[in-house]
Amino acid sequence: MAISMDAIRSAADRVAASHGLEVVDVEFLGAGKARSLRVYVEKDAAGREALKAKAAAAAADPEAEALGLPSGVPVEALSGVTHEDCASFAMDFGTVLDVEDLIPGSTEYTLEVSSPGIERKLYRAADYERFSGFVVTAKLFTAINSMKTLTGRMTFADDVVTLDLAAVKQKGKKKQGATPPPEKVSIPLRDIEKANLVAEI
């Protein structure tokens, strides 16, 4: 029996919804006994809004109890999930995987559940829209000015990512005689191989 990632993702979405979570991504990695099913989760939209409201209230009241949030990280970039959230989801999701036989019984694997982290990958157009205004590193299928990896403050509209390269210091060596990169670059979403947030701490 082949493993259907669509069926696994669908099951993960169902279980996550019952826990007030959303699935960011699902990966099945490795080979043999070293296989891992990784699920990245975050609070659902209502949970993220509640976290933002708590953070705003704490910021407005100097005597409010500290939320333990990392300083310098926008609340929108936080997944809001706790260790308990991940453990509870993993227990229920593991049961669904077994009951629905979504991974054949002879396949050995480890189920790993975690938050996507503050330097999370961006997968869907909705991710790019949500994190507009954040610093992003994008790896391109085709180079622009001899560069396939660009970092800049991102804006997103009509399936086009615009990176303000002048907003951040670019990494890498400058080649002598190379044309300097433009201050802003617009890239159709389909031309981005992968992208992730860059922490500004």
HELIX and SHEET records of a PDB file:
HELIX    1   1 MET A    5  SER A   18  1                                  14    
HELIX    2   2 GLY A   32  ALA A   34  5                                   3    
HELIX    3   3 ALA A   45  ALA A   60  1                                  16    
HELIX    4   4 VAL A   75  ALA A   77  5                                   3    
HELIX    5   5 HIS A   83  VAL A   99  1                                  17    
HELIX    6   6 ALA A  125  ARG A  130  1                                   6    
HELIX    7   7 LEU A  165  ALA A  167  5                                   3    
HELIX    8   8 LEU A  189  ASP A  191  5                                   3    
SHEET    1   A 3 LEU A  21  LEU A  29  0                                        
SHEET    2   A 3 SER A  36  LYS A  43 -1                                        
SHEET    3   A 3 THR A 110  SER A 114  1                                        
SHEET    1   B 6 LYS A 121  LEU A 122  0                                        
SHEET    2   B 6 ILE A 192  LEU A 197 -1                                        
SHEET    3   B 6 VAL A 135  ILE A 144 -1                                        
SHEET    4   B 6 MET A 147  ALA A 157 -1                                        
SHEET    5   B 6 VAL A 160  ASP A 164 -1                                        
SHEET    6   B 6 LYS A 184  PRO A 188 -1                                        
END                                                                             
